[in-house]
Amino acid sequence: MNLKVRLSIMNFLEFAVWGAYLTCMGNYLGVAGLGSEIAWFYAIQGIVSIFMPTLMGIVADKYIQPQRLLGLCHFVAGAAMLCCWWMGLSAGFGNELPNKGAFIAMYTLSVAFFMPTIALANTTAFTILKNNGYDTVKDFPPIRVLGTVGFIATMWFVNCAVWEDGAFSFTLSDNIHKFQYTYMQFFVSGFLSFVLFAYCFSLPECRLTKKEKSASLAETLGLNAFKLFKRKKMALFFVFSALLGMCLQVTNGYAGPFITSFKGDVAFADTFAANNATLLTSLSQISEALCILMIPFFLKRYGIKVVMLMSMFAWVFRFGFFGMGNPAMPGVLLFILSCIVYGVAFDFFNVSGGIFVDQECEPSVKASAQGLFMMMTNGIGATIGTLVAGEIVNSYCSWEGGFLLGDWKTCWFIFAGFALVVGVSFALVFKPEKK
């Protein structure tokens, strides 16, 4: 099979695992009696990303080939996710979880081993491409597109799939037994993790870099990646990566409950958007897939600063359009515009940032540097951003009748204002050398 096709399948499965629950988990948490803790569930992803991607990057640099470590991480993550599914199954459809602590523990274990796989998948793809003479800037984005396609595929599946009275079906109408409202989304994620675990061991080898001279303690532990902070350009890049990372999980955590909340308003209760929030937000991932293909052109023509600025200001529009829209015409068009600009907001930062880090680092620390990038964005940044967003949402909104109702408009405008300040600051202080 063609090498790039094999890497595309790897990316498809990698993000299909995530897409099964990331954007719709909030709806289930509300049903399961954990609605007030939505921010913490997304913050957990950030907390484990502070150290797990870096640790797994060290292991991938020094001890275990990255494609094998990728598979092993998915085995543990999938097993824990299936435990979450089993606890939900035991509680039953529409019922609160009797042991919320155990559910949170298994979810934490799952994401602790899943989050490093994003960086490991990048390292695996970059290494295999380079070992076979490919150009990562040109050849990686089309491969990464299949990751977004996988994310979309499981979003659509979970949005429409229904399991009721032992029968499986698909529907676009409202149904409490849809996967997006139940524990079945965790089963889909766990099953796909096991599939990827097996697939990773069929990928080509990514041989570890061996040093001829004796390594220092910092090199042995992989801590030499932190020396990148001594370079002003890289230090600023990582700082603003953390600031922009504060935006990453806000809509993943709250877009679903926000759009679904309109079902609590009789004027919007029967609209297609209010009853299919996961399907509507999947437009964000479709936009993401298209935007990935534009990254090589923008990155080569304008450089990392302009590309990241485009991402930052896209976040302003992402939040602002949510604040001004509603599920009925013509307000739903603003929701659609918010989903379209998400592609620029997410990809022009995450994918181009990964490429930038790969180009700026020595081969011996590439995996560690990718883990450091993940730590700053999905770790420190996403953790702080999600918890602050949760406090803001809980201040203006509350759960009533299974819906998170309140002054959503103010919440979205606060988030948009933050993204605007970050974008303007970045434009003023980040000045990488031109090549």
PyMOL commands that set and color helices and strands:
alter all, ss='L'
color gray80, all
select helices_A, chain A and resi 3-19+25-31+35-62+66-91+100-131+136-160+179-181+184-200+217-221+223-230+232-245+250-264+272-275+277-292+295-324+331-360+363-396+408-429
alter helices_A, ss='H'
color red, helices_A
select strands_A, chain A and resi 161-164+167-170+397-400+403-406
alter strands_A, ss='S'
color yellow, strands_A
deselect
rebuild
show_as cartoon
